Amino acid sequence: MTTDHEAMGRALEEAALAPSTGDVPGGAVVLRADGTVLGRGRNLREADGDPLAHAEVVALRDAAAHAGGWRLDGATLVVTLEPCTMCAGAILAARIGRLVFGAWDEKAGAVGSVIDVLRDRRPASGIEVVAGVRAEESAALLRSFFLARRPGGEPEVTPSRG
């Protein structure tokens, strides 16, 4: 069984590849219940010219292709940054059972920072959420990326809430 810490390491590896195409360093992996990787993804918006190519969506599409269908019941999505509203909706649509994320996104996070789509009772998702796994590493990747491109303009990400 893969631990959340180990799985986040795989997501961080994906995130580290994104800047080579000018993309923000975000990475994700989808795991089966036994901990094996079902799908991988990293931000590809710049690389693909696709506004929907967030790491989560890329990983969910990869997982669905490998699973042979869109229902990813019981799977875990591990992502380096708190998902945005679009990605939270995709997580619900794919029927992911568990979400693990690293850094909080104080500007656009939709799992507790700005809004909480996944734990809103109205969609009755029942998704387990684990936040802050290797958060400092995730936040450091983002800070480094943005400081290199916009000196003095750090992103609004934090390793922890509090």
C-alpha positions as CSV (number, residue, x, y, z in Angstrom):
1,M,0.0,0.0,0.0
2,T,1.3,3.4,-1.0
3,T,1.4,6.1,1.8
4,D,0.1,9.6,1.1
5,H,3.6,10.9,1.6
6,E,4.9,8.5,-1.1
7,A,2.0,9.3,-3.5
8,M,2.6,13.0,-3.1
9,G,6.2,12.3,-4.1
10,R,4.9,11.0,-7.4
11,A,2.7,14.1,-7.8
12,L,5.7,16.3,-7.0
13,E,7.7,14.5,-9.8
14,E,5.0,15.4,-12.3
15,A,4.8,19.0,-11.0
16,A,8.6,19.4,-11.5
17,L,8.2,18.6,-15.2
18,A,5.6,21.3,-15.9
19,P,7.9,24.3,-16.0
20,S,9.8,22.9,-19.0
21,T,6.8,23.9,-21.1
22,G,6.1,27.2,-19.3
23,D,3.4,25.6,-17.2
24,V,2.8,26.3,-13.5
25,P,4.3,23.4,-11.5
26,G,1.3,21.4,-10.6
27,G,1.2,17.6,-10.6
28,A,-1.3,14.9,-9.8
29,V,-1.6,11.1,-9.7
30,V,-4.7,8.9,-9.4
31,L,-4.3,5.7,-7.3
32,R,-6.3,2.5,-7.3
33,A,-7.5,1.3,-3.9
34,D,-4.4,-0.9,-3.7
35,G,-2.1,2.1,-4.2
36,T,-1.0,1.4,-7.8
37,V,-0.9,4.4,-10.1
38,L,-3.9,4.5,-12.5
39,G,-3.2,7.9,-14.0
40,R,-0.7,10.8,-14.0
41,G,-1.0,14.4,-14.9
42,R,0.7,17.8,-14.7
43,N,-0.4,21.3,-15.8
44,L,-0.4,21.4,-19.6
45,R,-2.3,24.6,-20.3
46,E,0.6,26.3,-21.9
47,A,1.9,23.2,-23.6
48,D,-1.4,22.2,-25.1
49,G,-3.1,25.7,-25.4
50,D,-6.0,24.1,-23.4
51,P,-7.6,26.1,-20.5
52,L,-8.9,22.8,-19.0
53,A,-5.5,21.1,-18.9
54,H,-5.0,21.4,-15.1
55,A,-3.0,18.6,-13.5
56,E,-6.1,17.1,-11.9
57,V,-8.1,17.0,-15.2
58,V,-5.1,15.5,-17.1
59,A,-4.6,12.8,-14.4
60,L,-8.4,12.0,-14.3
61,R,-8.5,11.7,-18.1
62,D,-5.4,9.4,-18.0
63,A,-6.9,7.3,-15.2
64,A,-10.3,7.0,-17.0
65,A,-8.5,5.8,-20.2
66,H,-6.6,3.2,-18.2
67,A,-9.7,2.1,-16.2
68,G,-11.8,1.8,-19.4
69,G,-14.4,4.2,-18.2
70,W,-15.1,7.5,-16.4
71,R,-16.2,6.1,-13.0
72,L,-13.2,6.1,-10.7
73,D,-15.1,4.9,-7.6
74,G,-12.7,4.2,-4.7
75,A,-9.7,5.9,-6.4
76,T,-7.6,8.5,-4.6
77,L,-6.5,11.7,-6.4
78,V,-3.2,13.1,-5.0
79,V,-2.4,16.7,-6.2
80,T,0.3,19.2,-5.2
81,L,-2.1,22.2,-4.9
82,E,-5.6,22.6,-3.5
83,P,-8.0,22.1,-6.5
84,C,-9.8,25.0,-8.1
85,T,-13.6,25.0,-8.6
86,M,-13.3,23.4,-12.1
87,C,-11.1,20.6,-10.8
88,A,-13.3,20.1,-7.7
89,G,-16.2,19.6,-10.1
90,A,-14.2,17.1,-12.2
91,I,-13.4,15.2,-9.0
92,L,-17.1,15.0,-8.1
93,A,-18.0,13.9,-11.7
94,A,-15.3,11.2,-11.7
95,R,-16.6,9.9,-8.4
96,I,-13.2,10.0,-6.7
97,G,-13.4,8.6,-3.2
98,R,-10.5,10.4,-1.7
99,L,-8.5,13.6,-2.3
100,V,-5.0,14.3,-0.9
101,F,-3.4,17.7,-1.6
102,G,-0.3,19.6,-0.6
103,A,-0.4,23.4,-0.5
104,W,-3.5,25.5,0.1
105,D,-4.5,28.0,-2.7
106,E,-5.7,31.1,-0.9
107,K,-6.7,32.7,-4.2
108,A,-8.6,30.0,-6.0
109,G,-8.8,27.0,-3.8
110,A,-12.2,25.2,-3.8
111,V,-11.6,22.7,-1.0
112,G,-11.6,25.0,1.9
113,S,-9.6,28.2,1.1
114,V,-12.1,30.2,-0.9
115,I,-15.0,27.8,-1.0
116,D,-15.5,24.1,-0.3
117,V,-17.1,22.3,-3.2
118,L,-16.2,18.8,-2.1
119,R,-17.5,19.0,1.4
120,D,-20.6,20.9,0.6
121,R,-23.5,18.8,1.7
122,R,-25.7,19.6,-1.3
123,P,-23.9,17.3,-3.8
124,A,-23.6,14.7,-1.0
125,S,-20.2,13.6,-2.3
126,G,-18.8,11.9,0.8
127,I,-15.2,12.5,-0.5
128,E,-12.5,12.1,2.1
129,V,-10.1,15.0,2.1
130,V,-6.6,15.0,3.4
131,A,-4.8,18.4,3.2
132,G,-1.3,19.6,3.8
133,V,0.7,16.5,2.7
134,R,4.2,17.6,1.8
135,A,2.8,21.1,1.6
136,E,6.0,23.0,2.0
137,E,7.6,21.2,-0.9
138,S,4.5,21.9,-3.1
139,A,4.5,25.6,-2.0
140,A,8.3,25.9,-2.6
141,L,7.9,24.7,-6.2
142,L,5.3,27.3,-6.9
143,R,7.1,30.1,-5.2
144,S,10.3,29.4,-7.1
145,F,8.4,29.3,-10.4
146,F,6.6,32.6,-9.9
147,L,9.6,34.4,-8.4
148,A,11.6,33.5,-11.6
149,R,8.9,34.9,-13.8
150,R,7.5,37.8,-11.7
151,P,10.1,39.1,-9.2
152,G,8.3,40.1,-6.1
153,G,5.0,38.5,-7.3
154,E,4.6,35.4,-5.2
155,P,1.5,33.2,-5.6
156,E,-1.1,33.1,-2.8
157,V,-0.2,29.5,-1.7
158,T,0.5,28.5,1.8
159,P,1.8,25.2,3.2
160,S,-0.6,25.3,6.1
161,R,-3.7,27.1,7.3
162,G,-3.6,28.9,10.5
